[in-house]
Amino acid sequence: MSSPLRPVQPPRIASWLVNLFAASHEAECLLGDMLEEFNQLASNRGPAVAKRWYWGQTRRSIAHLFASAFRVNPWLIGGSVLTGLLLYRYVWLLPQRAILAAVHQYQFFERHFNLYVFLITDGIAIGHILSSLLIGLVIALLARGREMATTTSLAIVLCAMTLAGIIGTLSTGHTFIFSSLPWSAGDWLALVLGGVVVRMHRSAASNLFSAA
């Protein structure tokens, strides 16, 4: 006897992304509509076509949810992004200052040269990424229900500022700034990751509350 065919499931990562960007009251309805259409396409035109449609719909849904977040809560998102920029001004450089103070205090240059080189290069860059993660967590906590729109917006603003800085630096004939681009990308990703962590925590807490 042949075993029954397992029903085709939509891409889990795509569903997860929609759930991240949708507000809590929107996610269930939106994913339900997408699942219904996905099942129809899978039955009529095959799983491959259905999965391509689902990914395309995911991209369109995220773009729509991102724009909708600004229309519904412009002051919340704008204020949270401004707070993030202020935190970058005062918090982002703290690891660098702490590391430079430590290497000067304990004279790593003379006693532990390899450690000194690591700390003032990769060590500072790693500290910046951790600071970005912390800032992402803070502004995501402030922007309840719009965590991803806020952290992504801040990452886009910082990316634009970095690109403007690169253009200005290139005009002077210097190209050294390109070596810091991977670390800058790490900062932007850490910001968004902060939003992901807060959003997932709140979703889990909401599900537990609903189950109770």
C-alpha positions in Angstrom: 0.0 0.0 0.0 1.5 3.4 -1.0 1.8 6.0 1.7 -0.4 9.1 1.2 1.3 12.1 -0.4 2.4 14.8 2.1 0.7 18.2 1.4 3.0 20.8 -0.2 4.1 23.4 2.3 5.0 27.0 1.5 8.6 28.1 2.0 9.1 28.4 5.8 11.6 31.2 5.5 9.2 33.3 3.4 6.4 32.8 5.9 8.8 33.7 8.7 9.8 37.0 7.0 6.2 38.0 6.5 5.5 37.3 10.1 8.4 39.4 11.2 7.3 42.5 9.2 3.6 42.2 9.8 2.0 43.6 12.9 0.6 40.9 15.2 -3.0 41.4 14.2 -2.1 41.4 10.4 0.2 38.4 10.3 -2.3 35.6 10.8 -4.8 37.0 8.2 -2.1 37.7 5.6 -0.4 34.4 5.9 -3.8 32.6 5.8 -4.7 34.3 2.5 -1.3 33.5 1.1 -1.6 29.9 2.1 -5.0 29.5 0.5 -3.7 30.9 -2.8 -0.5 28.8 -2.5 -2.6 25.6 -2.1 -4.7 26.4 -5.2 -1.6 27.1 -7.3 0.1 23.9 -6.1 -2.9 21.8 -7.0 -3.5 23.5 -10.4 0.0 24.3 -11.6 2.4 22.4 -9.4 4.6 23.0 -6.3 7.4 24.8 -8.2 5.1 27.5 -9.6 3.4 27.8 -6.2 6.6 28.3 -4.4 7.9 30.9 -6.9 4.6 32.8 -6.5 4.9 32.6 -2.7 8.3 34.1 -2.7 7.2 36.9 -5.1 4.2 37.6 -2.9 6.4 37.6 0.1 8.6 40.4 -1.4 5.6 42.4 -2.4 4.0 41.9 1.1 7.1 43.0 2.9 7.4 46.1 0.7 3.7 46.9 1.4 4.0 46.3 5.1 7.2 48.5 5.3 5.4 51.4 3.5 2.2 50.8 5.6 4.2 51.1 8.8 5.2 54.6 7.9 1.7 55.6 7.0 0.2 54.3 10.2 2.9 55.2 12.7 5.2 57.9 11.1 6.0 59.6 14.4 6.7 56.3 16.2 9.1 55.1 13.6 10.7 58.5 12.9 11.2 59.1 16.6 12.7 55.7 17.1 15.1 56.1 14.2 16.2 59.5 15.6 16.7 57.9 19.0 18.9 55.3 17.2 21.0 57.9 15.6 21.5 59.7 18.9 22.5 56.3 20.5 25.0 55.8 17.6 26.5 59.2 18.5 27.0 58.4 22.2 27.0 54.6 22.5 28.6 53.3 19.3 32.1 54.6 20.1 32.1 53.4 23.7 33.8 50.0 22.9 36.5 51.9 20.9 37.2 54.2 23.8 37.3 51.4 26.3 39.7 49.3 24.2 42.0 52.3 23.6 42.0 53.1 27.3 42.8 49.5 28.1 45.7 49.1 25.7 47.2 52.4 26.9 46.7 51.5 30.6 48.2 48.0 30.3 50.8 48.9 27.6 49.8 46.1 25.3 51.9 47.6 22.5 55.1 46.7 24.4 54.0 43.6 26.3 51.5 41.8 24.0 52.0 43.2 20.5 49.8 40.7 18.7 47.0 41.2 21.1 47.4 45.0 20.7 47.0 44.7 16.9 43.9 42.5 17.3 42.3 44.8 19.8 42.8 48.1 17.8 41.6 46.5 14.5 39.2 43.6 14.7 38.5 44.1 18.4 37.2 47.6 17.9 35.2 46.5 14.9 33.6 43.6 16.9 32.8 46.1 19.7 31.0 48.3 17.2 28.9 45.4 15.9 27.9 44.5 19.5 27.0 48.2 20.1 24.9 48.1 16.9 23.1 45.0 18.2 22.4 46.8 21.5 21.1 49.8 19.7 18.9 47.6 17.5 17.4 46.0 20.6 16.7 49.3 22.3 14.9 51.0 19.3 13.0 47.8 18.6 11.7 47.8 22.2 10.6 51.4 21.6 8.8 50.7 18.4 6.4 48.1 19.6 4.6 46.3 16.7 6.9 48.1 14.2 10.3 46.6 15.2 11.4 45.5 11.8 10.4 48.6 10.0 12.2 50.8 12.5 15.5 48.8 12.7 15.5 48.3 8.9 14.9 52.1 8.4 17.8 52.9 10.7 20.1 50.5 8.8 19.1 52.1 5.5 19.8 55.6 6.9 23.2 54.5 8.1 24.0 52.8 4.8 23.1 56.0 3.0 25.4 58.0 5.3 28.2 55.5 4.7 27.8 55.7 1.0 27.8 59.5 1.1 31.0 59.3 3.2 32.6 57.0 0.6 31.8 59.4 -2.2 33.3 62.3 -0.2 36.4 60.2 0.5 36.9 59.1 -3.0 36.8 62.7 -4.2 40.0 63.3 -2.2 41.7 60.3 -3.8 41.6 58.0 -0.8 40.4 54.4 -1.2 41.2 53.0 2.3 37.6 53.3 3.4 36.6 50.2 1.3 38.4 48.0 3.8 35.9 48.9 6.5 32.8 48.2 4.4 32.4 44.6 5.5 32.4 45.7 9.2 29.9 48.5 8.3 27.6 45.9 6.7 28.0 43.9 10.0 26.8 46.9 11.9 23.7 47.2 9.7 22.9 43.5 10.0 23.4 43.6 13.8 20.8 46.5 13.9 18.2 44.4 12.0 19.1 41.4 14.1 18.1 43.4 17.2 14.7 44.0 15.6 14.4 40.3 14.8 15.2 39.2 18.4 12.7 41.6 20.0 10.0 40.8 17.4 10.4 37.0 17.9 10.4 37.4 21.7 7.2 39.4 21.6 5.5 37.0 19.2 6.4 34.1 21.4 5.1 35.9 24.5 1.9 36.8 22.6 1.3 33.2 21.6 1.8 32.0 25.1 -0.7 34.6 26.4 -3.2 33.5 23.7 -2.8 29.8 24.6 -3.4 30.6 28.3 
